[in-house]
Amino acid sequence: METIRLTTSGAVVRYLAAQRIEVDGQAVPLFAGVFAIFGHGNVTCLGHELEQAGEALPTWRGQNEQGMALAAVAYAKANRRRRIMAATSSIGPGATNMVTAAAVAMANRMPLLLLAGDTFNSRIPDPVLQQVEHFDNPTVTVNDAFRPVVRYWDRITAPEQLVQSLPNAVNTMLDPGDCGPAFISLPQDIQGEAYDFPARFFEEAIHEIRRPRPDTRELRRAAAALVTAERPLIVAGGGVHWSLAEDELRSFAEIHNIPVVETVAGRTSLVADHRLNCGPIGVTGCTSANAMAAEADVVLAVGTRLGDFVTGSWTVFGGGDDVQIIGLNAARFDATKHRSLPLVADAREGLTELGAALGDCRAPEEWSDQASSETSQYHAYIDKIAAPDTVTSGKHSGGDTEADADLPTYAQVVGVVDRVADESTYVLAAAGGFPGELVNGWRGQAVHSFDCEYGYSCMGYEISGGWGAKMALPDREVVVLVGDGSYLMMNSDLYSTVLSGHKLIVIVCDNGGYAVINRLQLAQGGVPFNNLIADSRVQQVSAVDFAAHAASMGCEAETVTSIAELEAAFGRARAADRTYVIALNTHAYRWTEGGSFWEVGVPEVSASPDVRAARSAMDTGKADQRVGW
């Protein structure tokens, strides 16, 4: 048997560089590169091997370990789970900085490879720099913190273990049902140890993502449920995108005349003006989608994990326990939730075979006519609240809505992007107020034109994610919308985009703090406390000059004071040759209305009558919940 003597680090790099995947009929590198921040735990061995690899496995320098791993998640999303970035850190804080990003990938079912340095396998130098010691268990290091937030976890204690571990990690990340992040811990001494690896281990491998077909019995039961439905509804989740099933979804809906609603991850599964697209469903959803869900008798849930924002904490389906859900999902865990009829299959193949089983069966025209009527009212509402405003804005007043009445709203900001966008525009956001505003106000002209990280609702994803998305989609205009809170949490990858030449358009909306959580606080009987800056323990409210801050990192940047100015600035941003940041003050209290019930914890006992009233309303809402599993 032919062998190649390599260090552990050398074998990792050579193996990753040899992996390919078919995309549009061509074999391309599965691993497009590695985001890296080096420290003593990975620079001398893994860092050396990455330098030697050069363009075979390009290395990109990040500014923060969490940020670079978030960029890798967004890269995978933009590539619809068909290409992967790795991220490597040193031991200690560098590693634990990536735990949050691992959770983002886990919640969103995204492939991400994390390679973290670790303490010495020999333990002779212990305790080493950045080591956290466990008095009762010397085998535990901070890298064990990744166990709950990855799909695959391993610690390499001998080089030859890579022969089993690396293929298992890759196969996990490419599995349509079990897809998620993989983590490999690399002790510092083991990274440099050598082994005679089989040469065939490093031969080029071309991967294809499996497309499992449905079980014939499950298919028969699902078809029988849809044939008898009078008011069927399709819930399109992110799995539609990951399966590249947008055309099959559109065809299935048209042939069988079934209205479609979209989850946050499934947004832009259909173009916004399709006659059967009723808009986003659930807590951040619109009135049309939720009205259709309230009357549906059979729900075909395609590629969705049915999170609480989709189901309104399981109140959005008006028929309650009587509504029949069909779970078309590659993951058995998601396909069987809430007594669904499971249809465990790839979304594209499942829709194709289910459509064939239905034949020429069509939902009643009255049902699709109702969908069109409801949806036209939704679009009219969005057009109204997103209309441009020529009044210049004032300064933040600490929550005085009268004084702030002339400030633009998030809906108007989203309206600008909605109006000036074309088919090449890719919009990205995450936690805070933008998910609700964008899923309603961003009406995509092209499928797969939207990434709102709401599986883990991670503040700070926006700018780092924009960097990763632009890497994946160099020919598209990536537009990032971010609030002041998320910007202040994580903004250093603006500098990364300038250094690497991955241009973004970033719109920073300053509403004076964590305004959407302030909204929730007030809605549940609380008083403004510790969310808006003006309501926090501060000596003096001081405005941040976001444009100046971005400019200091090499971006082009400006501050605008009205929606008209924003629209003009967007044109300048589009013409710019580097990342362009536009900052403006926005209203802290005006939001897009709609949505559904959402269960949050409200005190059962309180001295506040407002809190007691909120608890009573919560209990009333819970009475409509669908019973669990």
C-alpha positions in Angstrom: 0.0 0.0 0.0 1.4 3.4 -1.0 1.7 5.8 1.9 2.5 9.5 2.4 4.1 10.6 5.6 2.4 13.8 6.8 1.7 15.5 10.1 -1.8 15.6 11.4 -2.1 19.2 10.2 -0.7 18.4 6.8 -3.2 15.5 6.4 -6.1 17.7 7.4 -5.2 20.4 4.8 -4.4 17.9 2.0 -7.7 16.0 2.6 -9.8 19.1 2.6 -8.2 20.4 -0.6 -8.9 17.1 -2.3 -12.7 17.2 -1.8 -14.9 18.3 -4.7 -18.6 18.6 -5.2 -20.8 18.8 -8.3 -22.4 22.3 -8.8 -24.3 22.9 -12.0 -22.6 19.9 -13.6 -19.1 20.9 -12.8 -16.8 19.6 -10.0 -15.7 22.5 -7.8 -13.8 22.5 -4.5 -16.1 21.5 -1.7 -14.1 23.6 0.8 -13.7 27.1 -0.8 -11.2 28.1 1.9 -10.5 28.6 5.6 -11.2 31.6 7.8 -8.3 31.8 10.2 -7.2 33.7 13.3 -3.9 32.2 14.4 -2.6 31.8 17.9 -0.1 29.6 19.7 -2.5 26.7 19.4 -2.8 26.6 15.6 -0.2 28.8 14.0 2.9 26.7 14.0 1.4 23.5 12.6 -1.9 24.1 11.0 -1.0 27.6 10.0 2.2 26.4 8.4 0.3 23.8 6.3 -2.3 26.3 5.2 0.5 28.7 4.0 2.0 25.8 2.1 -1.4 24.9 0.5 -1.8 28.4 -1.0 -4.6 28.6 -3.5 -5.4 24.9 -3.2 -7.1 25.9 0.1 -7.1 29.7 0.4 -6.9 31.2 3.9 -8.8 34.4 4.8 -7.9 36.4 7.9 -10.8 37.3 10.1 -11.0 40.0 12.8 -13.0 38.0 15.3 -13.4 34.2 15.6 -17.2 34.4 16.0 -17.4 36.8 13.0 -15.4 34.6 10.7 -17.4 31.5 11.6 -20.6 33.4 11.0 -19.3 34.5 7.6 -18.8 30.8 6.9 -22.4 30.0 7.8 -23.7 32.7 5.5 -21.4 31.4 2.7 -23.0 28.0 3.0 -26.5 29.5 3.0 -25.8 31.5 -0.1 -24.4 28.3 -1.8 -27.5 26.4 -0.6 -25.4 24.0 1.5 -23.4 22.9 -1.5 -20.1 24.5 -0.6 -18.4 24.8 2.8 -15.9 27.1 4.5 -13.8 26.0 7.4 -12.8 28.2 10.4 -9.8 27.7 12.6 -8.8 29.2 15.9 -6.2 28.8 18.6 -7.2 27.3 22.0 -9.1 29.0 24.8 -11.0 32.2 24.0 -10.4 31.9 20.3 -12.1 28.5 20.3 -15.0 29.5 22.6 -15.6 32.6 20.5 -16.8 30.2 17.8 -19.4 28.4 20.0 -22.1 30.9 19.1 -21.5 30.6 15.4 -21.6 26.8 15.8 -25.0 27.2 17.4 -26.1 29.4 14.4 -25.1 26.7 12.0 -26.7 24.0 14.1 -30.1 25.8 14.4 -30.1 26.6 10.7 -29.0 23.1 9.6 -25.9 24.5 7.9 -22.6 22.9 7.1 -19.6 24.5 8.9 -16.2 22.9 9.7 -14.6 24.2 12.8 -10.9 23.3 13.6 -9.8 24.5 17.0 -6.5 24.1 18.7 -6.4 22.3 22.1 -4.2 21.7 25.0 -1.4 19.0 24.9 -2.5 15.4 24.5 0.5 14.4 26.6 -0.5 16.8 29.4 3.2 17.2 30.3 3.3 21.0 29.9 0.0 21.5 31.7 -1.4 24.0 32.6 -0.6 25.8 29.3 -1.5 29.3 28.2 -5.3 29.7 28.0 -6.0 26.3 29.4 -9.0 26.0 31.8 -8.3 23.2 34.2 -10.9 20.8 35.5 -9.8 19.4 38.8 -12.0 16.3 38.6 -11.6 15.4 34.9 -8.3 16.2 33.1 -9.8 15.1 29.7 -12.2 18.1 29.6 -11.1 21.3 27.9 -13.1 24.3 26.7 -13.5 22.5 23.4 -16.1 20.3 25.0 -18.3 23.3 25.0 -19.0 22.6 21.3 -20.6 19.3 22.0 -24.2 20.6 22.3 -24.0 22.9 19.3 -22.5 20.7 16.6 -23.7 17.6 14.7 -20.3 16.0 14.7 -17.6 16.3 17.4 -14.2 14.7 17.7 -10.9 15.2 19.4 -7.9 13.8 17.5 -5.5 12.1 19.9 -3.5 10.2 17.2 -2.9 11.2 13.6 -4.3 8.0 12.1 -7.7 8.8 13.6 -8.2 11.4 10.8 -8.7 8.5 8.3 -12.0 7.9 10.0 -12.8 11.3 11.4 -12.5 13.6 8.4 -14.8 11.5 6.1 -17.4 11.2 8.9 -17.3 15.0 9.4 -17.7 15.6 5.6 -20.5 13.1 5.3 -22.4 14.6 8.2 -22.1 18.1 6.7 -23.4 16.9 3.3 -26.2 14.7 4.7 -29.6 16.3 3.7 -31.3 15.1 6.9 -28.5 15.4 9.5 -26.7 18.5 8.0 -25.0 20.7 10.5 -21.6 21.8 11.8 -18.7 19.6 12.4 -16.0 20.2 15.0 -12.6 18.7 15.2 -10.3 19.5 18.2 -6.6 19.4 17.4 -4.3 19.2 20.4 -1.1 21.2 19.9 1.3 18.2 20.1 -0.8 16.0 17.9 -1.0 18.6 15.2 2.8 18.2 14.6 2.9 14.4 14.9 3.4 12.4 11.7 1.9 9.2 10.3 2.2 7.2 7.1 -1.2 7.9 5.7 -2.6 5.8 2.8 -2.1 7.7 -0.4 -5.6 6.9 -1.6 -7.0 8.9 1.4 -5.9 12.1 -0.4 -7.2 11.2 -3.9 -9.7 13.6 -5.4 -13.3 12.8 -4.2 -16.3 14.2 -6.0 -19.4 14.4 -3.7 -23.0 14.5 -4.6 -25.8 15.4 -2.1 -28.2 12.5 -1.8 -31.8 13.0 -2.8 -33.8 10.5 -0.8 -37.2 9.5 -2.3 -40.3 9.1 -0.2 -41.5 5.8 1.2 -44.4 4.6 -0.9 -46.6 4.1 2.1 -45.9 7.6 3.5 -46.5 9.0 0.0 -49.8 7.2 -0.3 -51.0 8.6 3.1 -49.9 12.1 2.3 -51.6 12.1 -1.1 -54.8 10.8 0.4 -54.9 13.6 2.9 -54.4 16.2 0.2 -57.0 14.7 -2.2 -59.7 15.2 0.5 -58.6 18.7 1.5 -60.9 21.6 0.8 -58.5 24.3 2.0 -54.9 23.0 1.6 -51.9 25.2 2.3 -48.2 24.8 1.6 -45.7 26.2 4.1 -42.4 26.6 2.3 -39.4 26.4 4.5 -35.6 26.8 4.0 -35.4 23.2 2.8 -37.0 24.4 -0.5 -33.8 26.4 -1.1 -31.4 23.7 0.2 -33.0 21.2 -2.2 -33.0 23.6 -5.1 -36.7 22.9 -5.3 -38.1 26.3 -6.1 -39.2 25.3 -9.6 -40.8 22.1 -8.3 -42.6 24.1 -5.6 -44.0 26.6 -8.1 -45.1 23.9 -10.5 -46.7 21.8 -7.7 -48.6 24.8 -6.4 -49.8 25.9 -9.8 -50.9 22.4 -11.0 -52.8 21.7 -7.8 -53.9 25.3 -7.1 -52.6 25.4 -3.6 -51.7 28.7 -1.9 -48.2 29.0 -0.5 -46.9 30.8 2.7 -43.3 31.2 3.5 -41.2 30.9 6.7 -38.4 33.3 7.4 -35.8 30.8 6.0 -38.1 29.9 3.1 -38.7 33.5 2.1 -38.3 34.0 -1.7 -39.1 30.4 -2.4 -41.6 31.9 -4.9 -41.2 35.4 -6.4 -43.3 37.9 -4.4 -45.8 38.6 -7.1 -46.7 35.0 -7.8 -50.5 34.7 -7.7 -50.3 31.9 -5.1 -47.7 33.5 -2.8 -49.6 34.7 0.3 -46.5 36.0 2.0 -44.7 35.2 5.3 -46.5 33.2 8.0 -46.4 33.5 11.8 -45.2 35.9 14.4 -43.3 38.0 12.0 -45.8 37.2 9.2 -48.5 39.1 7.4 -52.2 39.2 7.7 -52.8 37.3 4.5 -50.6 34.3 5.3 -51.9 34.0 8.8 -55.5 34.4 7.6 -55.0 31.5 5.2 -53.4 29.4 7.9 -56.3 30.0 10.2 -58.7 28.4 7.8 -56.5 25.6 6.3 -57.5 22.0 6.9 -54.4 20.3 5.5 -50.9 21.8 5.7 -48.1 20.6 3.6 -45.0 21.7 5.5 -42.0 21.6 3.1 -38.5 21.8 4.5 -39.4 23.6 7.7 -38.5 22.8 11.3 -41.8 24.4 12.4 -40.3 26.8 14.9 -42.5 28.9 17.1 -42.2 32.0 14.9 -43.7 30.0 12.0 -46.5 28.4 14.1 -47.3 31.3 16.3 -46.3 29.0 19.2 -48.7 26.5 17.7 -51.7 28.8 17.4 -51.5 30.0 13.8 -53.3 27.0 12.4 -56.9 27.8 13.2 -58.2 24.2 13.2 -55.9 23.4 16.1 -55.5 19.7 16.7 -57.9 18.9 13.8 -55.6 20.4 11.2 -53.6 17.6 9.4 -50.0 18.5 8.9 -47.9 16.6 6.3 -44.2 16.9 7.1 -42.2 16.7 3.9 -38.6 16.9 5.2 -35.3 15.2 4.7 -34.9 15.1 8.5 -37.1 12.5 10.2 -37.0 14.6 13.4 -38.7 17.5 11.6 -41.1 15.5 9.4 -42.8 13.9 12.5 -43.4 17.0 14.6 -46.8 17.5 16.2 -48.3 14.2 14.9 -47.6 15.2 11.3 -48.0 12.6 8.5 -44.3 12.1 7.8 -43.0 12.2 4.2 -39.3 11.8 4.8 -37.7 12.8 1.5 -35.7 15.4 -0.3 -38.0 18.4 -1.0 -37.6 18.4 -4.7 -38.1 14.7 -5.2 -40.9 14.6 -2.6 -42.8 17.3 -4.4 -42.3 15.6 -7.7 -43.6 12.3 -6.5 -46.4 13.7 -4.4 -47.5 15.7 -7.4 -47.6 12.6 -9.6 -49.6 10.8 -6.9 -52.2 13.6 -6.8 -52.7 13.6 -10.6 -55.0 16.4 -11.7 -56.4 17.0 -8.3 -56.8 20.7 -7.6 -57.9 22.8 -4.7 -61.2 24.7 -5.1 -60.9 28.0 -7.0 -62.7 29.7 -4.2 -59.8 28.9 -1.9 -57.1 30.4 -4.3 -59.4 33.4 -5.0 -59.5 34.0 -1.3 -55.7 33.8 -1.2 -55.4 36.4 -3.9 -57.8 38.7 -2.2 -56.1 38.5 1.2 -52.7 38.9 -0.4 -53.6 42.0 -2.4 -54.6 43.6 0.9 -51.2 42.7 2.4 -49.4 44.3 -0.5 -51.5 47.4 -0.3 -50.7 47.7 3.4 -46.9 47.4 2.8 -47.0 49.9 -0.1 -48.7 52.4 2.2 -46.4 52.1 5.2 -43.2 51.9 3.0 -44.1 55.0 1.0 -41.2 57.5 0.8 -41.1 60.4 3.3 -39.5 63.7 2.5 -39.5 65.1 6.1 -36.0 65.3 7.5 -35.3 63.5 10.8 -34.7 64.8 14.2 -32.5 63.6 17.0 -33.3 60.8 19.4 -35.3 62.0 22.3 -35.2 59.0 24.7 -38.5 57.6 23.6 -40.6 60.7 23.2 -42.7 59.5 20.2 -44.1 63.0 19.5 -40.6 64.5 19.2 -39.5 61.6 17.1 -42.6 61.5 14.9 -40.6 62.7 11.8 -38.0 59.9 12.0 -38.1 57.3 9.2 -39.4 53.8 10.1 -37.8 50.5 9.4 -40.6 49.8 6.9 -39.7 52.9 4.9 -36.0 51.9 4.9 -36.9 48.4 3.7 -39.2 50.1 1.1 -36.2 51.9 -0.4 -34.4 48.6 -0.9 -37.5 47.0 -2.2 -38.0 49.7 -4.8 -34.4 50.1 -6.1 -33.6 46.3 -6.1 -33.3 44.2 -9.2 -33.0 40.5 -9.8 -29.3 40.5 -8.7 -30.0 42.0 -5.2 -29.4 39.7 -2.2 -30.7 41.0 1.1 -29.3 39.9 4.4 -30.3 40.6 8.0 -30.6 38.9 11.4 -32.0 39.5 14.8 -33.8 42.6 16.2 -36.4 44.6 14.3 -35.4 43.8 10.8 -36.6 40.2 10.5 -40.2 41.2 10.9 -39.8 44.2 8.7 -37.9 42.5 5.9 -40.0 39.3 5.7 -43.0 41.6 5.1 -41.4 44.4 3.1 -38.8 42.7 1.0 -40.7 41.4 -2.0 -38.0 39.6 -3.9 -38.0 39.6 -7.7 -35.9 36.5 -7.8 -35.9 33.2 -5.8 -33.2 32.7 -3.3 -32.6 36.4 -2.8 -32.9 36.7 1.0 -31.0 35.5 4.1 -32.4 36.5 7.5 -30.7 34.5 10.2 -33.6 33.7 12.5 -33.0 30.1 13.3 -30.7 31.2 16.2 -31.6 34.9 16.0 -28.0 35.9 16.4 -27.2 39.6 16.7 -23.9 40.4 15.0 -24.5 38.0 12.1 -25.4 40.8 9.7 -22.0 42.2 8.7 -20.0 39.1 9.0 -22.7 37.2 7.2 -22.7 39.8 4.5 -19.0 39.2 3.9 -19.5 35.4 3.6 -22.5 35.9 1.3 -20.6 38.2 -1.0 -17.8 35.6 -1.2 -20.3 33.1 -2.4 -22.2 35.5 -4.7 -19.5 37.8 -6.2 -21.8 38.8 -9.1 -24.7 39.9 -6.9 -25.3 43.1 -4.9 -25.4 42.0 -1.3 -27.3 44.5 0.8 -27.0 44.3 4.6 -29.6 45.9 6.9 -28.5 46.2 10.5 -29.6 48.0 13.6 -27.4 50.1 15.9 -27.4 47.3 18.6 -26.1 44.6 16.3 -23.7 46.9 14.6 -22.1 47.7 18.0 -21.9 44.1 18.9 -19.9 43.1 15.8 -18.8 45.3 13.0 -15.1 44.5 12.5 -15.8 42.5 9.3 -16.5 45.8 7.6 -12.7 46.0 7.6 -12.5 42.4 6.3 -14.7 43.3 3.3 -12.4 46.3 2.5 -9.3 44.2 2.8 -10.6 41.3 0.7 -12.4 43.4 -1.9 -15.9 41.9 -1.1 -18.1 45.0 -1.5 -21.3 45.3 0.5 -24.0 47.9 0.8 -24.7 48.3 4.5 -27.6 50.3 5.9 -27.3 51.1 9.6 -30.5 52.1 11.3 -30.0 53.8 14.6 -33.2 53.7 16.8 -31.4 54.3 20.0 -30.8 50.8 21.4 -32.5 47.5 21.4 -35.8 48.9 20.3 -37.6 45.7 19.3 -37.0 44.2 22.7 -38.2 47.4 24.3 -41.4 46.9 22.2 -41.8 43.4 23.6 -41.1 44.6 27.1 -43.9 47.2 26.8 -46.3 44.8 25.1 -46.0 42.4 28.0 -46.8 45.0 30.7 -43.3 46.2 31.5 -41.9 49.7 31.5 -38.9 50.9 29.4 -35.8 49.5 31.1 -32.3 48.8 30.0 -33.1 48.4 26.2 -33.1 51.8 24.7 -29.9 53.6 25.7 -31.9 56.5 27.1 -33.6 54.0 29.5 -30.4 52.5 30.7 -27.9 53.3 33.5 -25.9 55.9 31.6 -24.3 59.2 32.7 -25.0 60.8 29.3 -26.7 59.7 26.1 -24.1 60.0 23.4 -24.8 59.5 19.7 -22.5 57.2 17.7 -21.3 58.5 14.3 -21.6 55.2 12.5 -20.5 56.7 9.1 -17.3 58.0 10.6 -16.7 54.7 12.4 -17.1 52.8 9.1 -15.0 55.3 7.2 -12.2 54.7 9.7 -12.1 51.1 8.6 -11.8 52.1 4.9 -15.4 52.0 3.9 -17.1 54.7 2.0 -19.8 56.1 4.2 -22.3 58.8 4.8 -25.2 59.8 7.1 -28.6 60.7 5.7 -31.6 62.2 7.3 -34.6 61.2 5.2 -35.9 58.4 3.0 -35.4 60.6 -0.1 -31.7 61.0 0.9 -31.4 57.3 1.6 -32.7 56.5 -1.9 -30.2 58.9 -3.5 -27.4 57.5 -1.3 -28.2 54.0 -2.4 -27.4 55.0 -5.9 -24.0 56.2 -4.9 -23.4 53.1 -2.9 -24.3 50.9 -5.9 -21.7 52.8 -8.0 -19.0 52.6 -5.4 -16.0 50.2 -5.7 -15.8 49.2 -2.0 -18.1 48.6 0.9 -20.5 51.5 1.3 -22.2 52.3 4.7 -25.3 54.5 4.9 -26.4 55.5 8.4 -29.6 57.1 9.5 -31.7 57.6 12.6 -35.0 55.7 12.6 -38.1 55.5 14.7 -37.9 53.3 17.8 -41.7 52.8 18.3 -43.2 52.3 14.8 -43.3 48.8 13.4 -45.1 46.8 10.7 -48.3 45.4 12.2 -49.6 41.9 11.7 -48.1 38.7 13.0 -49.6 36.2 15.3 -49.6 35.1 19.0 -46.2 34.3 20.5 -45.7 32.7 23.8 -43.1 34.3 26.1 -42.7 34.0 29.8 -44.9 36.6 31.7 -45.0 36.7 35.5 -47.9 34.8 37.0 -47.8 37.1 40.1 -47.0 40.8 39.9 -47.8 44.1 41.7 -48.2 45.7 38.2 -51.7 45.7 36.8 -50.3 45.9 33.3 -48.2 42.8 33.9 -51.2 41.0 35.3 -53.2 42.0 32.2 -50.4 40.7 30.0 -50.4 37.4 31.8 -54.1 37.1 31.4 -53.8 37.8 27.6 -51.0 35.2 27.4 -53.1 32.6 29.1 -56.0 33.3 26.7 -53.7 32.9 23.7 -52.4 29.7 25.0 -55.8 28.2 25.1 -55.7 28.0 21.2 -52.4 26.1 21.1 -52.2 22.8 19.3 -51.4 20.0 21.7 -47.8 18.7 21.4 -46.3 15.6 20.0 
